[in-house]
Amino acid sequence: IESKEGMHEISFEQNAKPMYDDILETMPWFIRKLVQKNMNNAIAELCGDDDRVTEDDMYVIIGKITPESNLQDSLDVLDRHKTLVKEDVTKKVTIREDVTEEGALNAAAA
């Protein structure tokens, strides 16, 4: 990528590249280059000597460069590409402890 500090070779990990690309694709054509420049500068600043950009890095980058009024739309774009790990999935599932196995089976049979 090219930033204000020069050229940087980086590697995108997980789904960071589709996140990067999709953010650019959703921008109106007349600000796309500005957004790309801002993302590249934020990547260079955040990653420094580390040449890796992760999904989590993309959330930080978008948080830095996106105006508050558009932030949720940009976060929604990133969420479409977020890799779910087992920990993320378990957080989304709520298991009611007050339901016994027998009660669950009876409810399923009804």
Biopython code that builds the backbone (N, CA, C, O; Angstrom):
import numpy as np
from Bio.PDB.StructureBuilder import StructureBuilder

atoms = [
    (1, "ILE", "N", (0.841, -1.178, 0.000)),
    (1, "ILE", "CA", (0.000, 0.000, 0.000)),
    (1, "ILE", "C", (0.887, 1.242, 0.000)),
    (1, "ILE", "O", (2.049, 1.199, 0.404)),
    (2, "GLU", "N", (0.322, 2.319, -0.452)),
    (2, "GLU", "CA", (1.055, 3.577, -0.437)),
    (2, "GLU", "C", (0.451, 4.487, 0.621)),
    (2, "GLU", "O", (-0.761, 4.699, 0.653)),
    (3, "SER", "N", (1.302, 5.021, 1.481)),
    (3, "SER", "CA", (0.854, 5.940, 2.516)),
    (3, "SER", "C", (1.695, 7.203, 2.443)),
    (3, "SER", "O", (2.580, 7.329, 1.596)),
    (4, "LYS", "N", (1.407, 8.133, 3.339)),
    (4, "LYS", "CA", (2.184, 9.379, 3.347)),
    (4, "LYS", "C", (3.643, 9.135, 3.696)),
    (4, "LYS", "O", (4.495, 9.984, 3.437)),
    (5, "GLU", "N", (3.935, 7.977, 4.283)),
    (5, "GLU", "CA", (5.304, 7.630, 4.652)),
    (5, "GLU", "C", (6.014, 6.812, 3.580)),
    (5, "GLU", "O", (7.162, 6.415, 3.776)),
    (6, "GLY", "N", (5.359, 6.552, 2.453)),
    (6, "GLY", "CA", (5.949, 5.787, 1.365)),
    (6, "GLY", "C", (5.224, 4.473, 1.137)),
    (6, "GLY", "O", (4.098, 4.277, 1.594)),
    (7, "MET", "N", (5.891, 3.579, 0.423)),
    (7, "MET", "CA", (5.296, 2.281, 0.099)),
    (7, "MET", "C", (5.524, 1.296, 1.240)),
    (7, "MET", "O", (6.596, 1.256, 1.844)),
    (8, "HIS", "N", (4.486, 0.498, 1.522)),
    (8, "HIS", "CA", (4.564, -0.527, 2.566)),
    (8, "HIS", "C", (4.040, -1.831, 1.983)),
    (8, "HIS", "O", (2.982, -1.868, 1.356)),
    (9, "GLU", "N", (4.790, -2.884, 2.198)),
    (9, "GLU", "CA", (4.278, -4.204, 1.842)),
    (9, "GLU", "C", (3.598, -4.771, 3.063)),
    (9, "GLU", "O", (4.204, -4.898, 4.127)),
    (10, "ILE", "N", (2.334, -5.110, 2.903)),
    (10, "ILE", "CA", (1.587, -5.660, 4.027)),
    (10, "ILE", "C", (0.879, -6.920, 3.579)),
    (10, "ILE", "O", (0.675, -7.150, 2.387)),
    (11, "SER", "N", (0.509, -7.727, 4.547)),
    (11, "SER", "CA", (-0.316, -8.893, 4.246)),
    (11, "SER", "C", (-1.591, -8.775, 5.071)),
    (11, "SER", "O", (-1.568, -8.423, 6.250)),
    (12, "PHE", "N", (-2.687, -9.075, 4.420)),
    (12, "PHE", "CA", (-3.971, -9.056, 5.094)),
    (12, "PHE", "C", (-4.245, -10.457, 5.619)),
    (12, "PHE", "O", (-4.124, -11.434, 4.880)),
    (13, "GLU", "N", (-4.613, -10.559, 6.892)),
    (13, "GLU", "CA", (-4.905, -11.855, 7.485)),
    (13, "GLU", "C", (-6.400, -11.984, 7.721)),
    (13, "GLU", "O", (-7.133, -10.997, 7.763)),
    (14, "GLN", "N", (-6.831, -13.235, 7.875)),
    (14, "GLN", "CA", (-8.242, -13.556, 8.063)),
    (14, "GLN", "C", (-9.028, -12.939, 6.896)),
    (14, "GLN", "O", (-8.674, -13.154, 5.737)),
    (15, "ASN", "N", (-10.067, -12.193, 7.185)),
    (15, "ASN", "CA", (-10.862, -11.557, 6.127)),
    (15, "ASN", "C", (-10.624, -10.050, 6.067)),
    (15, "ASN", "O", (-11.512, -9.297, 5.666)),
    (16, "ALA", "N", (-9.441, -9.612, 6.461)),
    (16, "ALA", "CA", (-9.146, -8.181, 6.451)),
    (16, "ALA", "C", (-9.162, -7.604, 5.035)),
    (16, "ALA", "O", (-9.590, -6.466, 4.842)),
    (17, "LYS", "N", (-8.705, -8.363, 4.052)),
    (17, "LYS", "CA", (-8.685, -7.853, 2.668)),
    (17, "LYS", "C", (-10.100, -7.656, 2.125)),
    (17, "LYS", "O", (-10.375, -6.601, 1.553)),
    (18, "PRO", "N", (-11.014, -8.627, 2.278)),
    (18, "PRO", "CA", (-12.390, -8.362, 1.822)),
    (18, "PRO", "C", (-13.021, -7.178, 2.564)),
    (18, "PRO", "O", (-13.815, -6.438, 1.985)),
    (19, "MET", "N", (-12.673, -6.998, 3.837)),
    (19, "MET", "CA", (-13.171, -5.844, 4.587)),
    (19, "MET", "C", (-12.679, -4.547, 3.940)),
    (19, "MET", "O", (-13.459, -3.628, 3.690)),
    (20, "TYR", "N", (-11.386, -4.493, 3.676)),
    (20, "TYR", "CA", (-10.761, -3.323, 3.050)),
    (20, "TYR", "C", (-11.429, -3.026, 1.706)),
    (20, "TYR", "O", (-11.830, -1.895, 1.434)),
    (21, "ASP", "N", (-11.540, -4.058, 0.879)),
    (21, "ASP", "CA", (-12.127, -3.886, -0.461)),
    (21, "ASP", "C", (-13.583, -3.454, -0.399)),
    (21, "ASP", "O", (-14.012, -2.584, -1.158)),
    (22, "ASP", "N", (-14.340, -4.060, 0.503)),
    (22, "ASP", "CA", (-15.773, -3.762, 0.587)),
    (22, "ASP", "C", (-16.020, -2.341, 1.098)),
    (22, "ASP", "O", (-16.946, -1.667, 0.647)),
    (23, "ILE", "N", (-15.192, -1.892, 2.038)),
    (23, "ILE", "CA", (-15.307, -0.502, 2.499)),
    (23, "ILE", "C", (-15.139, 0.433, 1.309)),
    (23, "ILE", "O", (-15.916, 1.373, 1.141)),
    (24, "LEU", "N", (-14.133, 0.183, 0.490)),
    (24, "LEU", "CA", (-13.904, 1.041, -0.680)),
    (24, "LEU", "C", (-15.068, 0.963, -1.669)),
    (24, "LEU", "O", (-15.496, 1.982, -2.211)),
    (25, "GLU", "N", (-15.572, -0.240, -1.900)),
    (25, "GLU", "CA", (-16.671, -0.406, -2.861)),
    (25, "GLU", "C", (-17.950, 0.288, -2.424)),
    (25, "GLU", "O", (-18.733, 0.725, -3.267)),
    (26, "THR", "N", (-18.175, 0.396, -1.111)),
    (26, "THR", "CA", (-19.410, 1.012, -0.634)),
    (26, "THR", "C", (-19.325, 2.542, -0.593)),
    (26, "THR", "O", (-20.337, 3.214, -0.393)),
    (27, "MET", "N", (-18.137, 3.083, -0.781)),
    (27, "MET", "CA", (-17.977, 4.537, -0.762)),
    (27, "MET", "C", (-18.415, 5.136, -2.095)),
    (27, "MET", "O", (-18.210, 4.527, -3.145)),
    (28, "PRO", "N", (-19.015, 6.324, -2.059)),
    (28, "PRO", "CA", (-19.322, 7.018, -3.319)),
    (28, "PRO", "C", (-18.039, 7.246, -4.106)),
    (28, "PRO", "O", (-16.986, 7.483, -3.514)),
    (29, "TRP", "N", (-18.112, 7.180, -5.409)),
    (29, "TRP", "CA", (-16.919, 7.254, -6.256)),
    (29, "TRP", "C", (-16.096, 8.513, -6.006)),
    (29, "TRP", "O", (-14.871, 8.487, -6.126)),
    (30, "PHE", "N", (-16.756, 9.608, -5.661)),
    (30, "PHE", "CA", (-16.041, 10.873, -5.535)),
    (30, "PHE", "C", (-15.222, 10.997, -4.250)),
    (30, "PHE", "O", (-14.425, 11.928, -4.126)),
    (31, "ILE", "N", (-15.397, 10.081, -3.289)),
    (31, "ILE", "CA", (-14.549, 10.111, -2.086)),
    (31, "ILE", "C", (-13.743, 8.831, -1.900)),
    (31, "ILE", "O", (-13.018, 8.679, -0.916)),
    (32, "ARG", "N", (-13.875, 7.915, -2.852)),
    (32, "ARG", "CA", (-13.208, 6.611, -2.725)),
    (32, "ARG", "C", (-11.696, 6.744, -2.568)),
    (32, "ARG", "O", (-11.109, 6.081, -1.712)),
    (33, "LYS", "N", (-11.057, 7.583, -3.373)),
    (33, "LYS", "CA", (-9.591, 7.751, -3.294)),
    (33, "LYS", "C", (-9.179, 8.350, -1.954)),
    (33, "LYS", "O", (-8.151, 7.969, -1.394)),
    (34, "LEU", "N", (-9.969, 9.280, -1.440)),
    (34, "LEU", "CA", (-9.669, 9.885, -0.143)),
    (34, "LEU", "C", (-9.778, 8.850, 0.970)),
    (34, "LEU", "O", (-8.934, 8.803, 1.865)),
    (35, "VAL", "N", (-10.804, 8.030, 0.914)),
    (35, "VAL", "CA", (-10.988, 6.977, 1.918)),
    (35, "VAL", "C", (-9.828, 5.986, 1.849)),
    (35, "VAL", "O", (-9.288, 5.578, 2.877)),
    (36, "GLN", "N", (-9.451, 5.605, 0.632)),
    (36, "GLN", "CA", (-8.335, 4.679, 0.465)),
    (36, "GLN", "C", (-7.048, 5.277, 1.037)),
    (36, "GLN", "O", (-6.297, 4.590, 1.729)),
    (37, "LYS", "N", (-6.798, 6.536, 0.752)),
    (37, "LYS", "CA", (-5.608, 7.214, 1.275)),
    (37, "LYS", "C", (-5.640, 7.229, 2.810)),
    (37, "LYS", "O", (-4.632, 6.946, 3.457)),
    (38, "ASN", "N", (-6.794, 7.559, 3.381)),
    (38, "ASN", "CA", (-6.920, 7.594, 4.839)),
    (38, "ASN", "C", (-6.742, 6.207, 5.458)),
    (38, "ASN", "O", (-6.100, 6.068, 6.499)),
    (39, "MET", "N", (-7.314, 5.178, 4.817)),
    (39, "MET", "CA", (-7.134, 3.811, 5.325)),
    (39, "MET", "C", (-5.674, 3.403, 5.255)),
    (39, "MET", "O", (-5.144, 2.837, 6.211)),
    (40, "ASN", "N", (-5.021, 3.680, 4.144)),
    (40, "ASN", "CA", (-3.619, 3.301, 3.986)),
    (40, "ASN", "C", (-2.733, 3.997, 5.014)),
    (40, "ASN", "O", (-1.833, 3.378, 5.581)),
    (41, "ASN", "N", (-2.986, 5.281, 5.254)),
    (41, "ASN", "CA", (-2.208, 6.006, 6.266)),
    (41, "ASN", "C", (-2.449, 5.419, 7.656)),
    (41, "ASN", "O", (-1.513, 5.270, 8.442)),
    (42, "ALA", "N", (-3.700, 5.090, 7.953)),
    (42, "ALA", "CA", (-4.024, 4.506, 9.265)),
    (42, "ALA", "C", (-3.394, 3.124, 9.420)),
    (42, "ALA", "O", (-2.933, 2.770, 10.504)),
    (43, "ILE", "N", (-3.373, 2.346, 8.341)),
    (43, "ILE", "CA", (-2.728, 1.020, 8.371)),
    (43, "ILE", "C", (-1.238, 1.186, 8.654)),
    (43, "ILE", "O", (-0.690, 0.497, 9.514)),
    (44, "ALA", "N", (-0.584, 2.091, 7.940)),
    (44, "ALA", "CA", (0.853, 2.317, 8.131)),
    (44, "ALA", "C", (1.140, 2.781, 9.556)),
    (44, "ALA", "O", (2.123, 2.361, 10.165)),
    (45, "GLU", "N", (0.279, 3.646, 10.083)),
    (45, "GLU", "CA", (0.457, 4.156, 11.442)),
    (45, "GLU", "C", (0.230, 3.067, 12.484)),
    (45, "GLU", "O", (0.998, 2.942, 13.438)),
    (46, "LEU", "N", (-0.827, 2.282, 12.299)),
    (46, "LEU", "CA", (-1.177, 1.258, 13.273)),
    (46, "LEU", "C", (-0.201, 0.089, 13.248)),
    (46, "LEU", "O", (0.216, -0.402, 14.297)),
    (47, "CYS", "N", (0.155, -0.346, 12.068)),
    (47, "CYS", "CA", (0.969, -1.560, 11.940)),
    (47, "CYS", "C", (2.460, -1.293, 12.099)),
    (47, "CYS", "O", (3.202, -2.186, 12.511)),
    (48, "GLY", "N", (2.906, -0.102, 11.786)),
    (48, "GLY", "CA", (4.323, 0.218, 11.933)),
    (48, "GLY", "C", (5.198, -0.775, 11.195)),
    (48, "GLY", "O", (5.062, -0.957, 9.985)),
    (49, "ASP", "N", (6.098, -1.417, 11.927)),
    (49, "ASP", "CA", (7.015, -2.388, 11.321)),
    (49, "ASP", "C", (6.356, -3.736, 11.088)),
    (49, "ASP", "O", (6.865, -4.551, 10.319)),
    (50, "ASP", "N", (5.232, -3.975, 11.743)),
    (50, "ASP", "CA", (4.507, -5.223, 11.554)),
    (50, "ASP", "C", (3.787, -5.135, 10.208)),
    (50, "ASP", "O", (3.063, -4.172, 9.957)),
    (51, "ASP", "N", (3.976, -6.104, 9.364)),
    (51, "ASP", "CA", (3.414, -6.025, 8.018)),
    (51, "ASP", "C", (2.084, -6.759, 7.890)),
    (51, "ASP", "O", (1.671, -7.100, 6.782)),
    (52, "ARG", "N", (1.413, -7.005, 9.006)),
    (52, "ARG", "CA", (0.154, -7.750, 8.992)),
    (52, "ARG", "C", (-1.017, -6.849, 9.372)),
    (52, "ARG", "O", (-0.920, -6.032, 10.288)),
    (53, "VAL", "N", (-2.129, -7.014, 8.650)),
    (53, "VAL", "CA", (-3.369, -6.322, 8.996)),
    (53, "VAL", "C", (-4.412, -7.401, 9.281)),
    (53, "VAL", "O", (-4.697, -8.240, 8.426)),
    (54, "THR", "N", (-4.973, -7.372, 10.476)),
    (54, "THR", "CA", (-5.980, -8.360, 10.868)),
    (54, "THR", "C", (-7.369, -7.740, 10.825)),
    (54, "THR", "O", (-7.515, -6.535, 10.623)),
    (55, "GLU", "N", (-8.376, -8.564, 11.014)),
    (55, "GLU", "CA", (-9.747, -8.072, 11.083)),
    (55, "GLU", "C", (-9.892, -7.061, 12.214)),
    (55, "GLU", "O", (-10.521, -6.018, 12.038)),
    (56, "ASP", "N", (-9.316, -7.361, 13.367)),
    (56, "ASP", "CA", (-9.398, -6.440, 14.501)),
    (56, "ASP", "C", (-8.746, -5.103, 14.171)),
    (56, "ASP", "O", (-9.237, -4.050, 14.577)),
    (57, "ASP", "N", (-7.630, -5.147, 13.427)),
    (57, "ASP", "CA", (-6.984, -3.907, 12.995)),
    (57, "ASP", "C", (-7.930, -3.075, 12.134)),
    (57, "ASP", "O", (-7.958, -1.849, 12.241)),
    (58, "MET", "N", (-8.707, -3.746, 11.278)),
    (58, "MET", "CA", (-9.632, -3.021, 10.399)),
    (58, "MET", "C", (-10.682, -2.269, 11.212)),
    (58, "MET", "O", (-11.063, -1.159, 10.842)),
    (59, "TYR", "N", (-11.154, -2.850, 12.308)),
    (59, "TYR", "CA", (-12.115, -2.144, 13.164)),
    (59, "TYR", "C", (-11.484, -0.887, 13.769)),
    (59, "TYR", "O", (-12.125, 0.161, 13.837)),
    (60, "VAL", "N", (-10.225, -0.995, 14.207)),
    (60, "VAL", "CA", (-9.520, 0.159, 14.773)),
    (60, "VAL", "C", (-9.333, 1.230, 13.702)),
    (60, "VAL", "O", (-9.567, 2.413, 13.948)),
    (61, "ILE", "N", (-8.911, 0.806, 12.518)),
    (61, "ILE", "CA", (-8.659, 1.730, 11.409)),
    (61, "ILE", "C", (-9.931, 2.473, 11.019)),
    (61, "ILE", "O", (-9.922, 3.695, 10.868)),
    (62, "ILE", "N", (-11.016, 1.736, 10.859)),
    (62, "ILE", "CA", (-12.284, 2.358, 10.474)),
    (62, "ILE", "C", (-12.764, 3.291, 11.583)),
    (62, "ILE", "O", (-13.313, 4.357, 11.301)),
    (63, "GLY", "N", (-12.565, 2.905, 12.820)),
    (63, "GLY", "CA", (-12.928, 3.776, 13.939)),
    (63, "GLY", "C", (-12.167, 5.095, 13.919)),
    (63, "GLY", "O", (-12.699, 6.134, 14.308)),
    (64, "LYS", "N", (-10.919, 5.047, 13.463)),
    (64, "LYS", "CA", (-10.089, 6.256, 13.416)),
    (64, "LYS", "C", (-10.476, 7.190, 12.275)),
    (64, "LYS", "O", (-10.443, 8.410, 12.437)),
    (65, "ILE", "N", (-10.840, 6.635, 11.132)),
    (65, "ILE", "CA", (-10.986, 7.481, 9.937)),
    (65, "ILE", "C", (-12.429, 7.823, 9.586)),
    (65, "ILE", "O", (-12.665, 8.662, 8.716)),
    (66, "THR", "N", (-13.387, 7.198, 10.237)),
    (66, "THR", "CA", (-14.783, 7.373, 9.842)),
    (66, "THR", "C", (-15.482, 8.395, 10.728)),
    (66, "THR", "O", (-15.390, 8.323, 11.953)),
    (67, "PRO", "N", (-16.178, 9.341, 10.116)),
    (67, "PRO", "CA", (-16.960, 10.291, 10.913)),
    (67, "PRO", "C", (-18.036, 9.559, 11.717)),
    (67, "PRO", "O", (-18.577, 8.549, 11.268)),
    (68, "GLU", "N", (-18.335, 10.069, 12.888)),
    (68, "GLU", "CA", (-19.303, 9.449, 13.800)),
    (68, "GLU", "C", (-20.633, 9.144, 13.105)),
    (68, "GLU", "O", (-21.239, 8.100, 13.349)),
    (69, "SER", "N", (-21.083, 10.052, 12.244)),
    (69, "SER", "CA", (-22.387, 9.883, 11.597)),
    (69, "SER", "C", (-22.423, 8.699, 10.630)),
    (69, "SER", "O", (-23.505, 8.198, 10.321)),
    (70, "ASN", "N", (-21.280, 8.247, 10.151)),
    (70, "ASN", "CA", (-21.220, 7.127, 9.198)),
    (70, "ASN", "C", (-20.611, 5.871, 9.790)),
    (70, "ASN", "O", (-20.498, 4.852, 9.109)),
    (71, "LEU", "N", (-20.222, 5.936, 11.045)),
    (71, "LEU", "CA", (-19.464, 4.835, 11.644)),
    (71, "LEU", "C", (-20.245, 3.528, 11.655)),
    (71, "LEU", "O", (-19.689, 2.488, 11.301)),
    (72, "GLN", "N", (-21.510, 3.546, 12.048)),
    (72, "GLN", "CA", (-22.267, 2.295, 12.138)),
    (72, "GLN", "C", (-22.389, 1.614, 10.779)),
    (72, "GLN", "O", (-22.295, 0.389, 10.698)),
    (73, "ASP", "N", (-22.595, 2.381, 9.713)),
    (73, "ASP", "CA", (-22.664, 1.796, 8.370)),
    (73, "ASP", "C", (-21.355, 1.098, 8.009)),
    (73, "ASP", "O", (-21.362, 0.007, 7.439)),
    (74, "SER", "N", (-20.239, 1.730, 8.343)),
    (74, "SER", "CA", (-18.935, 1.127, 8.042)),
    (74, "SER", "C", (-18.692, -0.111, 8.890)),
    (74, "SER", "O", (-18.138, -1.097, 8.404)),
    (75, "LEU", "N", (-19.100, -0.069, 10.153)),
    (75, "LEU", "CA", (-18.944, -1.246, 11.012)),
    (75, "LEU", "C", (-19.806, -2.399, 10.508)),
    (75, "LEU", "O", (-19.402, -3.558, 10.601)),
    (76, "ASP", "N", (-20.982, -2.097, 9.979)),
    (76, "ASP", "CA", (-21.836, -3.135, 9.402)),
    (76, "ASP", "C", (-21.155, -3.816, 8.218)),
    (76, "ASP", "O", (-21.281, -5.026, 8.032)),
    (77, "VAL", "N", (-20.435, -3.033, 7.421)),
    (77, "VAL", "CA", (-19.687, -3.597, 6.284)),
    (77, "VAL", "C", (-18.628, -4.561, 6.806)),
    (77, "VAL", "O", (-18.476, -5.661, 6.274)),
    (78, "LEU", "N", (-17.898, -4.161, 7.837)),
    (78, "LEU", "CA", (-16.863, -5.033, 8.401)),
    (78, "LEU", "C", (-17.474, -6.293, 9.003)),
    (78, "LEU", "O", (-16.928, -7.386, 8.855)),
    (79, "ASP", "N", (-18.609, -6.136, 9.681)),
    (79, "ASP", "CA", (-19.256, -7.281, 10.329)),
    (79, "ASP", "C", (-19.642, -8.374, 9.333)),
    (79, "ASP", "O", (-19.667, -9.553, 9.686)),
    (80, "ARG", "N", (-19.939, -7.993, 8.102)),
    (80, "ARG", "CA", (-20.302, -8.985, 7.079)),
    (80, "ARG", "C", (-19.161, -9.956, 6.787)),
    (80, "ARG", "O", (-19.390, -11.077, 6.333)),
    (81, "HIS", "N", (-17.944, -9.522, 7.048)),
    (81, "HIS", "CA", (-16.772, -10.342, 6.720)),
    (81, "HIS", "C", (-16.076, -10.899, 7.954)),
    (81, "HIS", "O", (-15.096, -11.633, 7.825)),
    (82, "LYS", "N", (-16.557, -10.572, 9.133)),
    (82, "LYS", "CA", (-15.906, -10.986, 10.377)),
    (82, "LYS", "C", (-15.904, -12.510, 10.498)),
    (82, "LYS", "O", (-16.938, -13.158, 10.342)),
    (83, "THR", "N", (-14.745, -13.059, 10.773)),
    (83, "THR", "CA", (-14.613, -14.485, 11.002)),
    (83, "THR", "C", (-15.108, -14.786, 12.408)),
    (83, "THR", "O", (-14.625, -14.201, 13.377)),
    (84, "LEU", "N", (-16.059, -15.686, 12.524)),
    (84, "LEU", "CA", (-16.552, -16.075, 13.846)),
    (84, "LEU", "C", (-15.701, -17.210, 14.375)),
    (84, "LEU", "O", (-15.525, -18.235, 13.717)),
    (85, "VAL", "N", (-15.186, -17.018, 15.548)),
    (85, "VAL", "CA", (-14.453, -18.088, 16.214)),
    (85, "VAL", "C", (-15.371, -18.691, 17.254)),
    (85, "VAL", "O", (-16.416, -18.122, 17.572)),
    (86, "LYS", "N", (-14.996, -19.815, 17.775)),
    (86, "LYS", "CA", (-15.859, -20.523, 18.721)),
    (86, "LYS", "C", (-16.292, -19.620, 19.875)),
    (86, "LYS", "O", (-17.447, -19.662, 20.299)),
    (87, "GLU", "N", (-15.377, -18.813, 20.377)),
    (87, "GLU", "CA", (-15.689, -17.925, 21.501)),
    (87, "GLU", "C", (-16.802, -16.938, 21.126)),
    (87, "GLU", "O", (-17.702, -16.682, 21.926)),
    (88, "ASP", "N", (-16.735, -16.381, 19.897)),
    (88, "ASP", "CA", (-17.766, -15.447, 19.443)),
    (88, "ASP", "C", (-19.125, -16.123, 19.373)),
    (88, "ASP", "O", (-20.139, -15.543, 19.763)),
    (89, "VAL", "N", (-19.140, -17.343, 18.879)),
    (89, "VAL", "CA", (-20.396, -18.066, 18.721)),
    (89, "VAL", "C", (-21.010, -18.376, 20.075)),
    (89, "VAL", "O", (-22.220, -18.233, 20.250)),
    (90, "THR", "N", (-20.196, -18.799, 21.038)),
    (90, "THR", "CA", (-20.745, -19.132, 22.357)),
    (90, "THR", "C", (-21.285, -17.905, 23.057)),
    (90, "THR", "O", (-22.227, -18.018, 23.841)),
    (91, "LYS", "N", (-20.731, -16.753, 22.806)),
    (91, "LYS", "CA", (-21.249, -15.538, 23.412)),
    (91, "LYS", "C", (-22.649, -15.212, 22.892)),
    (91, "LYS", "O", (-23.447, -14.589, 23.593)),
    (92, "LYS", "N", (-22.944, -15.632, 21.665)),
    (92, "LYS", "CA", (-24.225, -15.313, 21.059)),
    (92, "LYS", "C", (-25.317, -16.303, 21.441)),
    (92, "LYS", "O", (-26.498, -16.040, 21.215)),
    (93, "VAL", "N", (-24.937, -17.428, 22.012)),
    (93, "VAL", "CA", (-25.908, -18.452, 22.388)),
    (93, "VAL", "C", (-26.153, -18.356, 23.886)),
    (93, "VAL", "O", (-25.216, -18.418, 24.682)),
    (94, "THR", "N", (-27.404, -18.205, 24.259)),
    (94, "THR", "CA", (-27.752, -18.156, 25.667)),
    (94, "THR", "C", (-28.443, -19.457, 26.036)),
    (94, "THR", "O", (-29.442, -19.838, 25.427)),
    (95, "ILE", "N", (-27.911, -20.120, 27.019)),
    (95, "ILE", "CA", (-28.502, -21.383, 27.469)),
    (95, "ILE", "C", (-29.201, -21.108, 28.784)),
    (95, "ILE", "O", (-28.590, -20.628, 29.739)),
    (96, "ARG", "N", (-30.468, -21.413, 28.826)),
    (96, "ARG", "CA", (-31.232, -21.219, 30.057)),
    (96, "ARG", "C", (-30.967, -22.378, 30.992)),
    (96, "ARG", "O", (-31.226, -23.533, 30.655)),
    (97, "GLU", "N", (-30.453, -22.070, 32.159)),
    (97, "GLU", "CA", (-30.120, -23.102, 33.121)),
    (97, "GLU", "C", (-31.340, -23.652, 33.834)),
    (97, "GLU", "O", (-31.282, -24.726, 34.432)),
    (98, "ASP", "N", (-32.452, -22.919, 33.773)),
    (98, "ASP", "CA", (-33.644, -23.366, 34.478)),
    (98, "ASP", "C", (-34.452, -24.395, 33.690)),
    (98, "ASP", "O", (-35.453, -24.909, 34.190)),
    (99, "VAL", "N", (-34.032, -24.695, 32.477)),
    (99, "VAL", "CA", (-34.728, -25.695, 31.665)),
    (99, "VAL", "C", (-33.999, -27.022, 31.822)),
    (99, "VAL", "O", (-32.806, -27.123, 31.539)),
    (100, "THR", "N", (-34.719, -28.027, 32.271)),
    (100, "THR", "CA", (-34.109, -29.340, 32.434)),
    (100, "THR", "C", (-34.161, -30.078, 31.103)),
    (100, "THR", "O", (-34.930, -29.712, 30.213)),
    (101, "GLU", "N", (-33.357, -31.100, 30.971)),
    (101, "GLU", "CA", (-33.353, -31.886, 29.747)),
    (101, "GLU", "C", (-34.720, -32.506, 29.515)),
    (101, "GLU", "O", (-35.201, -32.539, 28.383)),
    (102, "GLU", "N", (-35.349, -32.996, 30.571)),
    (102, "GLU", "CA", (-36.667, -33.613, 30.457)),
    (102, "GLU", "C", (-37.698, -32.584, 29.987)),
    (102, "GLU", "O", (-38.536, -32.892, 29.139)),
    (103, "GLY", "N", (-37.643, -31.373, 30.528)),
    (103, "GLY", "CA", (-38.569, -30.319, 30.134)),
    (103, "GLY", "C", (-38.357, -29.921, 28.681)),
    (103, "GLY", "O", (-39.322, -29.651, 27.966)),
    (104, "ALA", "N", (-37.121, -29.883, 28.243)),
    (104, "ALA", "CA", (-36.826, -29.532, 26.857)),
    (104, "ALA", "C", (-37.343, -30.620, 25.922)),
    (104, "ALA", "O", (-37.876, -30.310, 24.856)),
    (105, "LEU", "N", (-37.198, -31.874, 26.299)),
    (105, "LEU", "CA", (-37.684, -32.973, 25.464)),
    (105, "LEU", "C", (-39.214, -32.947, 25.380)),
    (105, "LEU", "O", (-39.784, -33.178, 24.314)),
    (106, "ASN", "N", (-39.867, -32.670, 26.493)),
    (106, "ASN", "CA", (-41.330, -32.580, 26.492)),
    (106, "ASN", "C", (-41.826, -31.427, 25.623)),
    (106, "ASN", "O", (-42.827, -31.552, 24.918)),
    (107, "ALA", "N", (-41.115, -30.308, 25.683)),
    (107, "ALA", "CA", (-41.508, -29.165, 24.882)),
    (107, "ALA", "C", (-41.303, -29.452, 23.401)),
    (107, "ALA", "O", (-42.104, -29.022, 22.571)),
    (108, "ALA", "N", (-40.238, -30.174, 23.063)),
    (108, "ALA", "CA", (-39.959, -30.510, 21.670)),
    (108, "ALA", "C", (-40.988, -31.505, 21.137)),
    (108, "ALA", "O", (-41.346, -31.461, 19.960)),
    (109, "ALA", "N", (-41.461, -32.397, 22.000)),
    (109, "ALA", "CA", (-42.445, -33.416, 21.586)),
    (109, "ALA", "C", (-43.828, -32.817, 21.403)),
    (109, "ALA", "O", (-44.644, -33.377, 20.671)),
    (110, "ALA", "N", (-44.108, -31.713, 22.039)),
    (110, "ALA", "CA", (-45.436, -31.105, 21.981)),
    (110, "ALA", "C", (-45.730, -30.445, 20.665)),
    (110, "ALA", "O", (-46.815, -29.893, 20.480)),
]
sb = StructureBuilder()
sb.init_structure("model")
sb.init_model(0)
sb.init_chain("A")
sb.init_seg("    ")
for serial, (resi, resn, name, xyz) in enumerate(atoms, 1):
    if name == "N":
        sb.init_residue(resn, " ", resi, " ")
    sb.init_atom(name, np.array(xyz, "f"), 0.0, 1.0, " ", f" {name:<3s}", serial, name[0])
structure = sb.get_structure()
